Amino acid sequence: MKKIGITGQSGFVGNHLYNTLHISEGFELVPFDKSFFEKEEELENFVSTCDVIVHLAAMNRHEDANVIYNTNVSLVKNLIDACIRTGCKPHILFSSSLQESRDNLYGKSKKEGKEAFRDWAERHQTKFTSINIPNVFGPFGKPNYNSVVATFCYKIAREETPKIINDGEVGLVYVNYLVSKIIGAINGEEATEKLGNYSEELVVPPQYFKKVSEILSILTRFKSDYMEKGIFPNLDESFEKDLFNTFRCYVPTDHYPVKFTKHTDARGSFVEIARTQTSGQFSFSTTVPGITRGNHYHTRKAERFAVIQGKARIQLRKIGTDQVINYELDGDEPAYVDMPIWYTHNIKNIGDTELITLFWINEPFDPNDADTYFENV
């Protein structure tokens, strides 16, 4: 059981890595708080506890580039100094960047950080891995900070018009893929280049190369088809699936529940539950009064809950947070709620008659790869 600590645990990549390790076998997570960098005793206790430290804490943007440089260099120095004071030799993995070869202070801070860790590892004969990372996108990225994708998703979902400053081609990697590469490096399963006797470098190549205008076009289509018409896009192509799962996490919570169009005549009624451009599985459940179903989350699946008879409360909570989102639906006015990835969710019959719920999910259930993790809302 490897004890792993993540500096920058609450950041974009750090949060995804922490949550993925939490549901993976063979790891024990050591909590980290950014205040540790200002408290020698806390930082020393942290490095003393860890077998592995993934150093993700860094500043990416600031109006003064010197602040970025000084902050990032200082974080590396503080971590190394704590290891030297305690005599600890954890395997340190460092998130570097493709910009380390460019003439800017952010890139310079990454290059010097890598060199400092490498020198420490060689002197103390302990393992160090530098991970060269391209532009990362995925759910929960901070708009106007982490990536152009996060900025576009946030603005489009809120009826704002993003501006393209430079319509160049961008090399991108999806955060789930990056996390898998980091875990592979922790386990020594990735092909690396030698930096020294004890130091190595893992270069993560971009998965996708897309023009900024192409990304904006796809996201605009998601807004039109998905948010305005309720249509799921084709999720067979990996980039569009990754981009769609990213986009869904920026849809405002008050978008739901979305009411269906109900067609009624002498025979009864007809309601179209989901129109999709992708494959998937439809199912339904009946639930007796007072019973709750679910309390699980997915890391890649798109899912729709549609209440067609009875009264229900659907609850969602983002993993790692305490805020619970509540929706109440009534089969007299059929409606649906879609489940974002990394949100644990449930549905409860709050009426006094049988509840009928129809479910759509974009992947047929596979018990060997269910992508279903149980946690109470």
C-alpha positions as MATLAB code, in Angstrom:
seq = 'MKKIGITGQSGFVGNHLYNTLHISEGFELVPFDKSFFEKEEELENFVSTCDVIVHLAAMNRHEDANVIYNTNVSLVKNLIDACIRTGCKPHILFSSSLQESRDNLYGKSKKEGKEAFRDWAERHQTKFTSINIPNVFGPFGKPNYNSVVATFCYKIAREETPKIINDGEVGLVYVNYLVSKIIGAINGEEATEKLGNYSEELVVPPQYFKKVSEILSILTRFKSDYMEKGIFPNLDESFEKDLFNTFRCYVPTDHYPVKFTKHTDARGSFVEIARTQTSGQFSFSTTVPGITRGNHYHTRKAERFAVIQGKARIQLRKIGTDQVINYELDGDEPAYVDMPIWYTHNIKNIGDTELITLFWINEPFDPNDADTYFENV';
ca = [
       0.000    0.000    0.000;
       1.701    3.171   -1.213;
       1.097    6.330    0.810;
       0.605    9.152   -1.664;
       0.359   12.888   -1.077;
      -0.618   15.445   -3.705;
       0.415   19.077   -3.405;
      -2.246   21.097   -5.177;
      -4.761   18.455   -4.112;
      -7.667   20.883   -4.442;
      -6.631   22.125   -7.888;
      -7.937   21.003  -11.263;
      -5.586   18.063  -11.963;
      -4.948   17.406   -8.267;
      -8.638   16.915   -7.504;
      -9.060   14.463  -10.399;
      -5.936   12.546   -9.361;
      -7.037   12.427   -5.706;
     -10.531   11.163   -6.566;
      -9.207    8.545   -8.996;
      -6.668    7.218   -6.496;
      -9.469    7.085   -3.925;
     -11.329    4.495   -6.014;
      -8.149    2.623   -7.030;
      -6.587   -0.264   -5.161;
      -3.122   -0.205   -3.622;
      -2.983    3.436   -2.503;
      -3.440    5.292    0.764;
      -3.999    9.018    0.371;
      -2.187   11.473    2.636;
      -4.238   14.710    2.902;
      -2.533   17.959    1.896;
      -3.495   21.583    2.441;
      -1.862   24.557    0.734;
      -1.218   26.114    4.168;
       1.431   23.412    4.739;
       3.846   25.413    2.590;
       3.720   28.168    5.211;
       4.083   25.842    8.204;
       7.398   23.985    8.456;
       6.160   21.421   10.975;
       3.069   20.554    8.910;
       5.112   20.230    5.715;
       7.717   18.075    7.456;
       4.988   15.803    8.816;
       3.504   15.553    5.322;
       6.755   14.533    3.573;
       7.560   12.139    6.433;
       4.282   10.311    5.902;
       4.460    9.937    2.118;
       6.082    7.205    0.051;
       5.186    9.198   -3.057;
       4.563   12.933   -3.524;
       2.967   14.281   -6.691;
       3.903   17.964   -6.796;
       1.134   19.712   -8.709;
       0.911   22.933   -6.686;
       1.819   25.870   -8.910;
       0.664   29.263  -10.082;
      -0.324   29.403  -13.760;
      -1.598   32.935  -14.224;
      -0.979   36.326  -12.638;
      -0.799   39.857  -13.990;
       2.845   39.959  -12.866;
       4.884   37.115  -14.401;
       7.548   37.560  -11.710;
       4.999   36.525   -9.079;
       4.388   33.299  -11.022;
       8.114   32.590  -11.253;
       8.897   33.359   -7.603;
       5.905   31.406   -6.312;
       6.639   28.248   -8.285;
      10.355   28.246   -7.490;
       9.590   28.827   -3.808;
       7.138   25.897   -3.645;
       9.774   23.539   -5.046;
      12.427   24.846   -2.651;
      10.135   24.475    0.377;
       9.323   20.867   -0.520;
      12.970   19.931   -1.054;
      14.045   21.678    2.163;
      11.423   19.751    4.152;
      12.716   16.470    2.720;
      16.319   17.384    3.600;
      15.438   18.473    7.150;
      13.565   15.226    7.846;
      15.925   12.962    5.900;
      12.932   11.633    3.925;
      13.354   10.329    0.395;
       9.916    9.972   -1.171;
       9.512    9.361   -4.874;
       8.607   12.838   -6.139;
       6.704   13.353   -9.375;
       6.739   16.917  -10.693;
       4.226   18.413  -13.113;
       6.324   20.251  -15.643;
       5.099   21.771  -18.889;
       5.805   21.984  -22.594;
       6.485   25.645  -21.862;
       9.704   24.851  -19.995;
      11.544   25.278  -23.298;
       9.906   28.642  -24.050;
      11.175   32.086  -23.201;
       8.710   33.037  -20.465;
       8.885   33.147  -16.681;
       6.302   30.415  -16.173;
       8.311   28.066  -18.385;
      11.508   29.136  -16.640;
       9.982   28.308  -13.231;
       9.100   24.820  -14.462;
      12.552   24.225  -15.948;
      14.340   25.354  -12.792;
      11.957   23.330  -10.626;
      12.766   20.199  -12.594;
      16.492   20.856  -12.289;
      16.233   21.444   -8.523;
      14.342   18.180   -7.974;
      16.768   16.285  -10.202;
      19.792   17.618   -8.290;
      18.155   16.678   -4.966;
      17.314   13.166   -6.195;
      20.835   12.535   -7.507;
      22.473   13.803   -4.291;
      20.208   11.772   -2.030;
      19.870    8.739   -4.304;
      16.100    8.706   -4.495;
      13.676    8.537   -7.400;
      12.405   11.645   -9.194;
      10.057   11.773  -12.184;
       9.419   14.917  -14.191;
       6.169   14.790  -16.166;
       6.048   17.042  -19.208;
       2.377   17.938  -19.661;
       0.582   19.628  -22.606;
      -2.639   21.660  -22.333;
      -5.128   19.825  -20.123;
      -8.914   19.995  -20.293;
     -11.739   18.266  -18.470;
     -14.573   18.705  -15.977;
     -14.272   21.348  -13.235;
     -11.465   23.364  -14.814;
     -11.434   27.004  -13.726;
     -12.619   29.415  -16.458;
     -10.109   32.073  -17.522;
      -7.378   30.107  -15.737;
      -6.939   26.405  -16.522;
      -7.735   26.205  -20.236;
      -9.511   27.776  -23.169;
     -11.902   24.809  -23.072;
     -13.011   25.663  -19.515;
     -13.516   29.302  -20.492;
     -15.540   28.441  -23.597;
     -17.705   25.873  -21.763;
     -18.506   28.277  -18.942;
     -19.414   31.155  -21.231;
     -21.436   29.175  -23.785;
     -23.492   27.414  -21.096;
     -24.386   30.845  -19.698;
     -25.448   32.495  -22.942;
     -22.180   34.446  -23.266;
     -20.163   34.743  -26.492;
     -16.508   33.681  -26.228;
     -13.899   35.522  -28.246;
     -11.120   33.854  -30.210;
      -7.896   35.793  -29.742;
      -5.636   33.458  -31.706;
      -7.153   30.719  -33.843;
      -4.144   28.443  -33.642;
      -3.971   24.673  -33.309;
      -3.847   23.503  -29.696;
      -2.430   20.202  -28.441;
      -4.761   18.846  -25.776;
      -4.890   15.993  -23.293;
      -8.024   14.955  -21.370;
      -7.577   15.012  -17.618;
      -8.645   11.363  -17.128;
      -5.931   10.264  -19.572;
      -3.330   12.440  -17.844;
      -4.275   10.975  -14.465;
      -3.842    7.455  -15.865;
      -0.332    8.392  -17.043;
       0.562    9.845  -13.618;
      -0.634    6.682  -11.870;
       1.322    4.631  -14.384;
       4.446    6.654  -13.533;
       3.837    6.100   -9.807;
       3.724    2.363  -10.458;
       6.757    2.430  -12.785;
       4.680    1.313  -15.758;
       5.402    4.191  -18.154;
       8.269    4.449  -20.625;
      10.528    7.304  -19.507;
      13.754    9.009  -20.538;
      16.750    9.087  -18.197;
      17.721   12.420  -16.658;
      20.313   10.857  -14.334;
      20.959    7.752  -12.293;
      17.859    8.365  -10.180;
      15.913   10.824  -12.313;
      13.624   10.317  -15.286;
      11.225   12.223  -17.499;
       7.823   11.180  -18.769;
       6.638   13.141  -21.792;
       2.843   13.035  -22.154;
       2.062   13.754  -25.816;
      -1.187   15.522  -26.740;
      -4.084   13.198  -27.516;
      -5.760   15.722  -29.783;
      -4.762   18.619  -32.010;
      -7.658   21.020  -32.568;
      -8.019   24.570  -33.808;
      -9.586   26.927  -31.293;
     -12.418   27.701  -33.727;
     -13.153   23.974  -34.088;
     -13.491   23.587  -30.329;
     -15.813   26.586  -30.181;
     -17.927   25.210  -33.042;
     -18.430   21.847  -31.316;
     -19.312   23.467  -27.996;
     -21.779   25.790  -29.697;
     -23.428   22.737  -31.239;
     -23.640   21.111  -27.799;
     -25.419   24.228  -26.548;
     -27.926   24.152  -29.400;
     -28.567   20.402  -29.547;
     -28.156   19.356  -25.939;
     -29.162   22.309  -23.765;
     -31.872   23.705  -26.050;
     -33.234   20.507  -27.642;
     -32.199   17.796  -25.163;
     -30.357   15.784  -27.839;
     -27.307   13.764  -26.824;
     -24.491   14.074  -29.404;
     -22.642   11.158  -30.949;
     -20.288    9.927  -28.242;
     -18.444    7.304  -30.297;
     -15.566    9.668  -31.143;
     -13.291   10.065  -28.125;
     -12.622   13.807  -28.382;
     -16.294   14.718  -28.631;
     -17.124   12.407  -25.716;
     -14.396   13.973  -23.562;
     -15.468   17.471  -24.599;
     -19.142   16.683  -23.961;
     -18.451   15.341  -20.460;
     -16.473   18.514  -19.827;
     -19.246   20.765  -21.165;
     -21.976   19.052  -19.095;
     -20.249   20.030  -15.870;
     -20.695   23.723  -16.710;
     -24.439   23.503  -17.328;
     -26.065   25.689  -14.621;
     -27.885   23.683  -11.954;
     -31.098   25.624  -12.561;
     -31.248   24.194  -16.102;
     -32.937   21.152  -14.523;
     -35.446   19.647  -14.266;
     -36.317   19.925  -17.943;
     -39.994   19.273  -18.689;
     -40.965   17.015  -21.558;
     -43.531   17.759  -24.221;
     -46.551   15.596  -23.425;
     -48.923   14.664  -26.257;
     -52.393   13.626  -25.059;
     -55.431   12.331  -26.921;
     -58.334    9.931  -26.341;
     -55.984    6.947  -26.234;
     -53.772    8.396  -23.484;
     -50.445   10.222  -23.723;
     -47.076   10.002  -25.462;
     -43.751   11.481  -24.285;
     -40.405   11.329  -26.112;
     -37.822   10.563  -23.404;
     -34.481   11.041  -25.173;
     -33.298   11.773  -28.682;
     -29.694   10.759  -29.243;
     -27.036   10.624  -31.943;
     -25.266    7.891  -30.008;
     -25.818    4.347  -28.764;
     -26.841    3.426  -25.261;
     -29.190    1.546  -23.025;
     -32.767    2.383  -21.976;
     -34.263    0.882  -18.837;
     -36.974    1.656  -16.315;
     -37.648    1.041  -12.654;
     -40.608    1.050  -10.323;
     -40.047    2.273   -6.785;
     -42.414    2.006   -3.831;
     -43.019    5.040   -1.590;
     -40.182    6.029    0.732;
     -37.488    4.015   -1.067;
     -34.252    5.543   -2.424;
     -32.291    4.168   -5.366;
     -28.780    4.993   -6.554;
     -26.198    6.672   -4.310;
     -23.420    6.100   -6.823;
     -21.426    8.058   -9.398;
     -19.744    7.566  -12.756;
     -16.458    8.881  -14.125;
     -17.244    8.706  -17.853;
     -20.914    7.824  -18.462;
     -23.720   10.169  -19.523;
     -27.037    9.323  -17.857;
     -30.609   10.663  -17.871;
     -33.281   10.091  -15.203;
     -36.829   10.680  -16.518;
     -39.786   10.585  -14.119;
     -42.964    9.576  -15.940;
     -45.243    8.564  -13.048;
     -45.270    9.452   -9.372;
     -43.285   11.989   -7.384;
     -39.507   11.902   -6.938;
     -36.653   13.799   -5.381;
     -33.374   13.545   -7.284;
     -30.244   14.533   -5.381;
     -26.716   15.177   -6.663;
     -23.447   16.004   -4.877;
     -20.075   16.582   -6.482;
     -17.494   14.179   -5.064;
     -15.282   15.915   -2.510;
     -17.850   18.601   -1.671;
     -20.747   18.952    0.788;
     -23.281   20.862   -1.335;
     -26.334   18.762   -2.212;
     -28.487   19.758   -5.193;
     -32.176   18.797   -4.909;
     -34.718   18.480   -7.712;
     -38.371   17.499   -7.284;
     -40.161   15.938  -10.248;
     -43.784   14.933  -10.759;
     -45.036   12.464  -13.359;
     -48.047   14.717  -13.965;
     -45.546   16.991  -15.715;
     -42.900   14.503  -16.947;
     -39.350   15.869  -16.700;
     -35.735   14.755  -16.650;
     -32.408   15.458  -14.957;
     -29.034   14.462  -16.465;
     -26.223   13.248  -14.217;
     -22.803   14.926  -14.607;
     -19.771   12.693  -14.142;
     -18.148   12.728  -10.681;
     -21.511   13.591   -9.069;
     -22.977   10.944   -6.773;
     -26.742   10.822   -7.259;
     -29.913    9.153   -6.083;
     -33.667    9.168   -6.625;
     -36.320    8.758   -3.914;
     -40.037    8.147   -4.164;
     -41.502   11.029   -2.124;
     -45.103   10.354   -3.139;
     -47.698    7.875   -1.904;
     -48.016    5.915   -5.172;
     -45.605    3.848   -7.240;
     -42.799    5.817   -8.923;
     -41.876    4.930  -12.499;
     -38.525    6.200  -13.759;
     -37.008    5.671  -17.173;
     -33.207    5.695  -17.447;
     -30.939    6.231  -20.438;
     -27.170    5.748  -20.266;
     -24.726    5.957  -23.160;
     -23.026    2.602  -22.431;
     -24.735   -0.767  -22.008;
     -23.965   -2.106  -18.521;
     -20.801   -4.215  -18.321;
     -20.279   -5.863  -14.912;
     -16.539   -6.140  -15.630;
     -16.232   -2.397  -16.290;
     -19.288   -0.860  -14.672;
     -17.855    2.629  -13.995;
     -20.174    2.733  -10.980;
     -18.827    3.767   -7.571;
     -21.068    3.774   -4.523;
     -21.149    6.768   -2.207;
     -24.126    8.253   -0.369;
     -25.250   11.657   -1.532;
];
